[in-house]
């Protein structure tokens, strides 16, 4: 079902068809079609409250989403609906105060979150978060080192990843500050792929990029989801991004329901 | 491994800051090396000085105790005090041997004195008063005050304290004097007595007791008393002009031949530790020592010569502590700034999954690499400088120690004299004979030895740990997401 939708969208290739699809998606909010065996990440009644917040002041409340491998998801919502909080919970940067998150059948509560971050998921940020004093390839190799990846020629692998995201080999030895925003974001994506994670989480990955570059980056994510069977989750408030994904989760609606 | 690689990359990247940290650690290391070397040398000197003195205990009459609550205006009290004073027991050599049989005592020696008159020699006339003796056996039966000469017998070389402390200096001595001095009827006499009676080495003198028994003694040495100016002005002869020095065995033989002769014993006990003096005193009382006697040590004298070295040692310690405190604070602050500047890097590394432990290790490793290089350089510079600095600081003390060593040798007749001093070629042997010899230092080797290096290593580790606290705490507290949000 998912692949069909994707192929259909791809084949249409014009604005009318895109519009039609957008309407379809907005109606669906399509968790219903999820096949249980493909679920890679499951959020079950997750809530988060900052340690210094009041008892009833939740940054995120009762969120339950499932994510499948091979699909691209968008989590959207206005400011204050808990997008970034949800991202930090999914990426293991914070732990739920209530509820739980299951990754590949295991609760994050029982996992080493550092290991989870450096092996199971790749994170891409709006502001790239590359180390500016390193070259593009060094940033990617560092990530391989942190994950404990044992391959002979890490630089070769880094160049391979860079080419995969549309960067030439000659960029490998450039300091990242000498790269454009789009190029830096590609390096960040290549870094997140360096240890072949099952899931990519991106926080407004195209927020700082122009339209053309945004489209190119989204294409990369699509390929990762649909061709490499990765689960790609993009936190965004960009309609353009929402138009490109397979499933949209709207935190605004979740918040409204939990506030009731 | 990648931690080391990252640490190295960071060091190269932050050259300026790391050079600054390196310079600070280098200065600290240099100062610490010099200070530790001085402390070591001063410590060695103090130990040497202390060990030059045996831990001596003598038995003294406790006048203060006897005079306590004494009212001289009351006739009854005066009589009681006199009676008490007169009843103080006389002790014999066997008593001393009994006292010396203690776990706290390592060795003992004594001076044994009796009063005799001259037979073939005349007393050098003096104007000084006869002093009340301080030793055992003084009392109404003591006969020294009424005789011409005091024959003082030393049990061993260690007992010859007047020669050790410089009161007497040997002027002339026979070749084999020290071989026979402690066994037989041989004596050392004052040069004033020798001049007064026209006596020379190898002459024989005859003394007699009150019962007119005579005792022949051979002169094997002539000594001189080193008086102070006031004493010289008060009398024609020195106090020791009529003191004849011999060995204890000779005096014991004389007292054994006439039971009426009462001798005075001045024992000195060498103890294992000054801490045991009170226990020893209790043991002596249990063995029969009169409670009007107390034990006194030479601890104060033993330490008096090293006060200036101790001052330098204290100064070095204070300097070391201040250097470490200031250095530690400066390093801590620099690392605090370092961490703040690298907050973003910490956020990124934490986000891509590096553990807090590994990240902390990376920061500590950076500091360790810089510190090791700076410590090696600092220790090298410090080692080169320490000798000169410590030499100039301790020179006076060393000189006076060496001079003292030489003086003691001379007091026993060393240098340019026939008899020389006992075993004078070997300081160790001299020490064995009880002579307080301070280990001679030709120059001060304020050496940066393994001890200093280990101490320096300890200081280096402490500094790294102290200055790493900032990074440890920060890495523990920083939330990567917050850091990255702030950056965004």
Interface residues (C-beta under 8 A of the other chain):
Chain A: X84 X88 X91 X93 X94 X114 X115 X116 X117 X118 X119 X123 X125 X126 X127 X129 X130 X131 X133 X134 X142 X143 X145 X146 X147 X191
Chain B: X1 X2 X5 X6 X9 X13 X345 X347 X348 X349 X351 X352 X353 X354 X355 X356 X479 X480 X481 X484 X485 X487 X488
